[in-house]
Amino acid sequence: MEMKRPFESVIREHGPTVLRVCRVVLGLHDAEDAWSETFLSAMRAYPDLAGDANIEAWLVTIAHRKALDVVRSQRHHVVVVDELPERAATIAVSLGAHQELWDAVKGLSMKQRQAVAYHYVAGLPYRDVAEILGGTTDAARRAAADGIKSLRTTYLDVYGRGGH
């Protein structure tokens, strides 16, 4: 029987990719919570994972489910406050010159955002993206292509046809 590598090495290898996927799907504010939830779930299930499993696709599938949980919970939990805070909360990640990109990503449909994240950020083949999203390979390819086209169009509009 082959020994599985330690789960800590799985986190080191795939953690950055899963975090980038969570950021693209959810935005910067909710990504770290989804990342944590992904690896907590994965840690519990890891002992039963088949030795020949595609670990990255498995983790992205878990991250997808956790991201959907976050989106669903945001729809149902409105917090009413008497007063707004005097200053906005700060985030650990600086947006810097990439604010336009994050705004463009937020403008994509959820399916496009997920397809772009899973294919272009995580590097999964369209077959795996389709399985995660619950559709066909062609539909996953189309959603990713439409998302990239929209991002390119937005970037060209922001930075002009000559580029930056």
Backbone as JSON, one array per atom type, in Angstrom:
{
  "sequence": "MEMKRPFESVIREHGPTVLRVCRVVLGLHDAEDAWSETFLSAMRAYPDLAGDANIEAWLVTIAHRKALDVVRSQRHHVVVVDELPERAATIAVSLGAHQELWDAVKGLSMKQRQAVAYHYVAGLPYRDVAEILGGTTDAARRAAADGIKSLRTTYLDVYGRGGH",
  "N": [[0.85, -1.18, 0.0], [0.59, 2.16, -0.89], [1.96, 5.01, 0.66], [0.36, 8.04, 1.45], [1.3, 11.37, 0.73], [2.19, 13.86, 3.19], [-0.45, 15.94, 4.41], [0.15, 18.59, 4.8], [2.03, 19.14, 2.82], [0.44, 19.06, 0.59], [-1.13, 21.32, 1.0], [0.88, 23.29, 0.86], [1.68, 22.99, -1.83], [-0.7, 23.32, -3.37], [-2.19, 25.3, -2.18], [-1.75, 28.14, -2.83], [-2.86, 28.27, -5.45], [-5.53, 27.51, -5.01], [-6.32, 29.63, -3.37], [-6.1, 31.78, -5.18], [-8.1, 31.03, -6.99], [-10.36, 31.18, -5.33], [-10.3, 33.93, -4.82], [-10.83, 34.99, -7.38], [-13.39, 33.98, -7.88], [-14.91, 34.83, -5.65], [-14.02, 37.35, -4.87], [-11.8, 39.57, -3.11], [-12.44, 39.92, -0.37], [-13.91, 37.75, 0.71], [-12.46, 35.53, 0.08], [-10.39, 34.36, 1.66], [-11.74, 33.14, 3.79], [-13.22, 31.19, 2.41], [-11.1, 29.74, 1.36], [-9.94, 28.72, 3.73], [-12.07, 27.15, 4.68], [-12.21, 25.35, 2.59], [-9.78, 23.89, 2.83], [-10.1, 22.85, 5.41], [-12.26, 21.09, 5.05], [-11.1, 19.46, 3.1], [-8.97, 18.36, 4.51], [-10.27, 16.68, 6.3], [-11.38, 14.83, 4.53], [-9.22, 13.84, 3.13], [-7.8, 11.43, 3.98], [-9.38, 9.4, 2.87], [-9.23, 9.78, 0.16], [-8.64, 8.66, -3.12], [-5.57, 7.2, -4.15], [-4.67, 7.8, -6.72], [-5.96, 10.11, -7.41], [-6.72, 13.3, -8.89], [-5.45, 15.76, -7.3], [-5.45, 18.58, -7.37], [-7.72, 19.21, -8.96], [-9.64, 18.07, -7.33], [-9.41, 19.68, -5.02], [-10.12, 22.17, -6.11], [-12.75, 21.63, -6.77], [-13.86, 21.33, -4.21], [-13.37, 23.95, -3.29], [-15.02, 25.32, -5.05], [-17.56, 24.5, -4.16], [-17.51, 25.57, -1.58], [-17.31, 28.28, -2.19], [-19.79, 28.67, -3.43], [-21.39, 28.27, -1.18], [-20.71, 30.54, 0.31], [-21.67, 32.57, -1.39], [-24.41, 31.96, -1.36], [-24.96, 32.34, 1.39], [-24.53, 35.06, 1.65], [-26.66, 36.12, 0.29], [-28.73, 35.67, 2.01], [-28.22, 36.76, 4.49], [-28.5, 39.68, 5.78], [-27.09, 42.37, 7.33], [-28.15, 44.73, 9.54], [-27.28, 47.93, 10.51], [-27.0, 50.6, 12.87], [-25.35, 52.79, 12.47], [-22.95, 53.76, 10.02], [-19.55, 52.65, 9.77], [-16.82, 54.9, 10.57], [-14.63, 54.8, 8.89], [-13.65, 52.84, 6.09], [-13.21, 49.29, 6.2], [-9.99, 47.78, 6.13], [-8.14, 45.74, 3.85], [-6.01, 42.88, 3.67], [-4.7, 42.4, 1.32], [-3.28, 44.35, -1.13], [-4.81, 46.17, -3.64], [-3.78, 47.87, -5.5], [-2.6, 48.7, -8.68], [-4.34, 47.02, -9.9], [-7.03, 47.31, -9.53], [-8.93, 47.87, -11.53], [-8.97, 45.48, -12.93], [-10.01, 43.7, -10.99], [-12.51, 44.88, -10.68], [-13.53, 44.44, -13.24], [-13.59, 41.63, -13.26], [-15.49, 41.19, -11.25], [-17.68, 42.05, -12.67], [-18.32, 40.0, -14.38], [-20.52, 37.25, -15.21], [-21.49, 34.8, -12.77], [-21.03, 32.16, -13.65], [-19.23, 32.57, -15.78], [-17.12, 33.76, -14.36], [-16.4, 31.66, -12.65], [-15.65, 29.69, -14.54], [-13.47, 30.94, -15.81], [-11.76, 31.21, -13.59], [-11.34, 28.5, -12.82], [-10.29, 27.34, -15.14], [-8.29, 29.12, -16.26], [-6.93, 30.18, -14.02], [-6.61, 28.06, -12.13], [-5.81, 26.17, -13.92], [-7.14, 23.94, -14.83], [-8.33, 21.39, -17.06], [-10.92, 21.84, -19.56], [-12.75, 19.76, -19.41], [-12.68, 18.97, -16.69], [-13.51, 21.39, -15.55], [-16.09, 21.54, -16.55], [-17.23, 19.36, -15.23], [-17.11, 20.22, -12.56], [-18.74, 22.5, -12.68], [-21.08, 21.39, -13.52], [-21.97, 21.01, -16.17], [-21.61, 20.84, -19.76], [-18.55, 20.12, -21.57], [-18.23, 21.82, -23.76], [-19.9, 23.95, -22.97], [-18.52, 24.88, -20.72], [-16.14, 25.69, -21.92], [-17.14, 27.75, -23.57], [-18.19, 29.54, -21.64], [-15.82, 30.3, -20.33], [-14.4, 31.42, -22.49], [-16.13, 33.54, -23.19], [-15.98, 35.0, -20.84], [-13.23, 35.74, -20.77], [-13.15, 37.24, -23.11], [-14.82, 39.35, -22.4], [-13.33, 40.44, -20.29], [-11.04, 41.24, -21.68], [-12.16, 43.16, -23.41], [-13.1, 45.04, -21.54], [-10.66, 45.78, -20.38], [-9.36, 46.88, -22.59], [-11.04, 49.03, -23.02], [-10.56, 50.48, -20.67], [-7.77, 50.91, -20.66], [-7.26, 51.78, -23.17], [-6.81, 51.38, -26.73], [-4.17, 51.17, -27.41], [-2.88, 50.01, -25.31], [-1.15, 49.54, -22.13]],
  "CA": [[0.0, 0.0, 0.0], [1.38, 3.37, -1.02], [1.68, 6.04, 1.66], [0.05, 9.36, 0.92], [2.19, 12.41, 1.25], [1.55, 14.61, 4.27], [-1.42, 16.93, 3.96], [0.82, 19.89, 4.8], [2.67, 19.35, 1.52], [-0.67, 19.34, -0.34], [-1.46, 22.73, 1.21], [1.98, 24.1, 0.31], [1.69, 22.92, -3.29], [-1.95, 23.74, -4.03], [-2.81, 26.41, -1.45], [-1.8, 29.4, -3.58], [-3.81, 28.17, -6.58], [-6.89, 27.52, -4.46], [-6.6, 30.99, -2.92], [-6.34, 32.61, -6.38], [-9.42, 30.65, -7.5], [-11.35, 31.76, -4.41], [-10.31, 35.38, -5.03], [-11.5, 35.31, -8.63], [-14.8, 33.64, -7.78], [-15.61, 35.55, -4.59], [-13.45, 38.66, -4.56], [-10.76, 39.51, -2.08], [-12.93, 39.95, 1.0], [-14.42, 36.46, 1.17], [-11.62, 34.45, -0.43], [-9.62, 33.66, 2.69], [-12.65, 32.26, 4.52], [-13.51, 30.04, 1.54], [-9.85, 28.96, 1.3], [-9.83, 27.99, 5.0], [-13.11, 26.13, 4.7], [-11.81, 24.33, 1.6], [-8.75, 23.01, 3.37], [-10.65, 22.1, 6.55], [-13.01, 19.97, 4.47], [-10.17, 18.57, 2.42], [-8.19, 17.65, 5.52], [-11.12, 15.6, 6.83], [-11.63, 13.83, 3.49], [-7.96, 13.41, 2.51], [-7.44, 10.03, 4.21], [-10.19, 8.52, 2.03], [-9.03, 10.13, -1.24], [-7.92, 7.64, -3.88], [-4.17, 7.53, -4.36], [-4.43, 8.31, -8.07], [-6.85, 11.24, -7.64], [-6.17, 14.59, -9.29], [-5.62, 16.52, -6.07], [-5.79, 19.96, -7.67], [-9.12, 19.24, -9.38], [-10.41, 17.75, -6.13], [-9.43, 20.87, -4.17], [-10.9, 23.22, -6.77], [-14.16, 21.24, -6.62], [-14.25, 21.7, -2.84], [-13.4, 25.41, -3.24], [-16.24, 25.72, -5.78], [-18.7, 24.31, -3.26], [-17.4, 26.54, -0.49], [-17.63, 29.59, -2.77], [-21.25, 28.71, -3.57], [-21.94, 28.44, 0.16], [-20.53, 31.94, 0.67], [-22.61, 33.36, -2.2], [-25.76, 31.72, -0.82], [-25.12, 32.95, 2.71], [-24.59, 36.51, 1.47], [-28.01, 36.45, -0.17], [-29.71, 35.47, 3.07], [-27.82, 37.4, 5.74], [-28.32, 41.12, 5.69], [-26.84, 42.91, 8.66], [-28.61, 46.1, 9.66], [-26.54, 48.65, 11.53], [-27.52, 51.94, 13.11], [-24.44, 53.78, 11.9], [-21.85, 53.24, 9.22], [-18.26, 52.94, 10.38], [-16.24, 56.15, 10.1], [-13.73, 54.52, 7.77], [-13.85, 51.51, 5.53], [-12.28, 48.27, 6.66], [-8.86, 47.56, 5.22], [-7.91, 44.35, 3.53], [-4.59, 42.54, 3.73], [-4.14, 42.39, -0.03], [-3.36, 45.64, -1.79], [-5.29, 46.06, -5.0], [-2.85, 48.62, -6.32], [-2.97, 49.03, -10.06], [-5.2, 45.97, -10.43], [-8.43, 47.55, -9.17], [-9.76, 47.76, -12.72], [-9.13, 44.05, -13.23], [-10.95, 43.13, -10.02], [-13.84, 45.39, -11.03], [-13.96, 43.72, -14.45], [-13.91, 40.25, -12.85], [-16.78, 41.25, -10.54], [-18.73, 42.28, -13.65], [-18.64, 38.77, -15.12], [-21.53, 36.39, -14.6], [-20.86, 33.83, -11.87], [-20.55, 31.03, -14.43], [-18.02, 33.01, -16.49], [-16.08, 33.96, -13.36], [-15.95, 30.34, -12.22], [-14.96, 29.02, -15.65], [-12.17, 31.61, -15.95], [-10.95, 30.85, -12.43], [-10.97, 27.09, -12.8], [-9.45, 26.98, -16.29], [-7.12, 29.98, -16.45], [-6.19, 30.38, -12.77], [-6.21, 26.76, -11.59], [-5.2, 25.38, -14.97], [-7.86, 22.68, -15.05], [-8.87, 21.23, -18.42], [-12.35, 22.13, -19.64], [-13.49, 18.56, -18.97], [-12.81, 19.07, -15.23], [-14.31, 22.57, -15.27], [-17.48, 21.15, -16.83], [-17.67, 18.47, -14.15], [-17.31, 21.04, -11.37], [-19.88, 23.4, -12.89], [-22.28, 20.62, -13.81], [-22.42, 21.23, -17.54], [-20.82, 20.16, -20.78], [-17.23, 20.67, -21.86], [-18.44, 22.96, -24.65], [-20.46, 25.06, -22.19], [-17.42, 25.4, -19.9], [-15.24, 26.39, -22.86], [-17.83, 28.96, -24.0], [-18.24, 30.47, -20.51], [-14.47, 30.83, -20.13], [-14.08, 32.29, -23.63], [-16.92, 34.76, -23.06], [-15.42, 35.75, -19.71], [-11.96, 36.33, -21.19], [-13.48, 38.27, -24.1], [-15.35, 40.49, -21.65], [-12.21, 41.04, -19.56], [-10.2, 41.94, -22.67], [-12.89, 44.34, -23.85], [-13.07, 45.99, -20.43], [-9.3, 46.29, -20.24], [-9.08, 47.76, -23.73], [-11.78, 50.27, -22.78], [-9.92, 51.19, -19.57], [-6.4, 51.3, -20.97], [-7.16, 52.27, -24.55], [-6.44, 50.38, -27.72], [-2.72, 51.04, -27.5], [-2.38, 49.25, -24.17], [-0.37, 50.24, -21.12]],
  "C": [[0.89, 1.24, 0.0], [0.96, 4.4, 0.02], [1.36, 7.36, 0.96], [1.03, 10.35, 1.51], [1.46, 13.2, 2.33], [0.64, 15.71, 3.72], [-0.81, 18.33, 3.92], [1.49, 20.17, 3.46], [1.63, 19.62, 0.43], [-1.06, 20.81, -0.22], [-0.39, 23.62, 0.61], [1.94, 24.14, -1.22], [0.47, 23.57, -3.92], [-2.63, 24.93, -3.36], [-2.87, 27.71, -2.22], [-2.79, 29.38, -4.75], [-5.24, 28.23, -6.08], [-7.26, 28.92, -3.98], [-6.88, 31.91, -4.11], [-7.72, 32.3, -6.96], [-10.51, 31.28, -6.63], [-11.44, 33.28, -4.61], [-11.05, 35.75, -6.31], [-13.0, 35.07, -8.51], [-15.54, 34.55, -6.8], [-15.17, 36.99, -4.39], [-12.52, 38.52, -3.36], [-11.29, 39.35, -0.67], [-13.34, 38.58, 1.54], [-13.51, 35.28, 0.82], [-10.91, 33.67, 0.68], [-10.5, 32.73, 3.51], [-12.96, 31.01, 3.7], [-12.29, 29.14, 1.43], [-9.72, 28.11, 2.56], [-10.84, 26.85, 5.07], [-12.79, 24.99, 3.72], [-10.81, 23.36, 2.21], [-9.17, 22.29, 4.64], [-11.43, 20.88, 6.05], [-12.08, 18.95, 3.83], [-9.36, 17.74, 3.43], [-8.99, 16.47, 6.09], [-11.29, 14.47, 5.81], [-10.36, 13.22, 2.91], [-7.61, 11.95, 2.78], [-8.19, 9.04, 3.31], [-10.03, 8.79, 0.53], [-8.21, 9.04, -1.94], [-6.5, 8.12, -4.17], [-3.87, 8.13, -5.72], [-5.31, 9.52, -8.42], [-6.08, 12.48, -8.09], [-6.45, 15.55, -8.13], [-6.04, 17.96, -6.35], [-7.25, 20.09, -8.09], [-10.04, 18.97, -8.19], [-10.53, 18.98, -5.23], [-10.24, 22.0, -4.8], [-12.4, 22.9, -6.7], [-14.66, 21.61, -5.23], [-14.35, 23.22, -2.73], [-14.65, 25.95, -3.94], [-17.45, 25.61, -4.86], [-18.69, 25.32, -2.12], [-17.74, 27.95, -0.98], [-19.14, 29.73, -2.95], [-21.93, 28.91, -2.23], [-21.85, 29.91, 0.6], [-21.52, 32.81, -0.09], [-24.02, 33.19, -1.67], [-25.97, 32.41, 0.51], [-25.2, 34.46, 2.61], [-25.98, 36.96, 1.02], [-29.01, 36.46, 0.98], [-29.39, 36.22, 4.36], [-27.51, 38.88, 5.51], [-28.14, 41.62, 7.12], [-27.23, 44.38, 8.66], [-27.83, 46.75, 10.79], [-27.13, 50.04, 11.68], [-26.66, 53.0, 12.44], [-23.39, 53.07, 11.06], [-20.54, 53.53, 9.93], [-17.67, 54.22, 9.78], [-15.3, 55.93, 8.93], [-13.93, 53.08, 7.33], [-12.82, 50.55, 6.12], [-11.16, 48.11, 5.64], [-8.72, 46.07, 4.98], [-6.42, 44.11, 3.46], [-3.94, 42.62, 2.35], [-4.34, 43.75, -0.67], [-3.82, 45.43, -3.23], [-4.37, 46.79, -5.97], [-3.41, 48.94, -7.69], [-3.96, 48.03, -10.65], [-6.67, 46.16, -10.08], [-9.35, 47.39, -10.36], [-10.01, 46.31, -13.1], [-10.13, 43.42, -12.29], [-12.37, 43.61, -10.3], [-14.39, 44.67, -12.25], [-14.35, 42.29, -14.12], [-15.25, 40.22, -12.13], [-17.94, 41.45, -11.5], [-19.12, 41.06, -14.47], [-19.8, 38.05, -14.45], [-20.81, 35.37, -13.73], [-20.29, 32.65, -12.65], [-19.28, 31.38, -15.19], [-16.86, 33.15, -15.51], [-15.51, 32.62, -12.9], [-15.16, 29.65, -13.33], [-13.57, 29.63, -15.87], [-11.25, 31.2, -14.81], [-10.46, 29.41, -12.51], [-10.06, 26.71, -13.97], [-8.16, 27.81, -16.34], [-6.3, 30.18, -15.18], [-5.7, 29.04, -12.22], [-5.58, 25.86, -12.64], [-5.89, 24.05, -15.25], [-8.32, 22.59, -16.5], [-10.38, 21.47, -18.41], [-13.21, 20.96, -19.19], [-13.73, 18.62, -17.45], [-13.66, 20.28, -14.83], [-15.79, 22.24, -15.47], [-18.04, 20.27, -15.72], [-17.97, 19.27, -12.88], [-18.56, 21.91, -11.5], [-21.18, 22.66, -13.2], [-22.84, 20.85, -15.19], [-21.55, 20.45, -18.51], [-19.46, 20.83, -20.94], [-17.36, 21.9, -22.76], [-18.98, 24.17, -23.91], [-19.38, 25.69, -21.3], [-16.46, 26.21, -20.75], [-15.85, 27.74, -23.27], [-17.87, 29.98, -22.86], [-16.88, 31.1, -20.25], [-14.1, 31.8, -21.25], [-14.84, 33.61, -23.55], [-16.38, 35.64, -21.93], [-14.12, 36.45, -20.08], [-12.21, 37.45, -22.2], [-13.97, 39.54, -23.39], [-14.23, 41.2, -20.89], [-11.3, 41.82, -20.51], [-10.87, 43.23, -23.13], [-12.86, 45.42, -22.78], [-11.69, 46.61, -20.29], [-8.94, 47.22, -21.39], [-9.81, 49.09, -23.57], [-11.1, 51.13, -21.71], [-8.56, 51.74, -19.99], [-6.21, 51.8, -22.39], [-6.63, 51.19, -25.48], [-4.93, 50.19, -27.83], [-2.11, 50.25, -26.36], [-1.58, 50.13, -23.24], [0.96, 49.59, -20.95]]
}
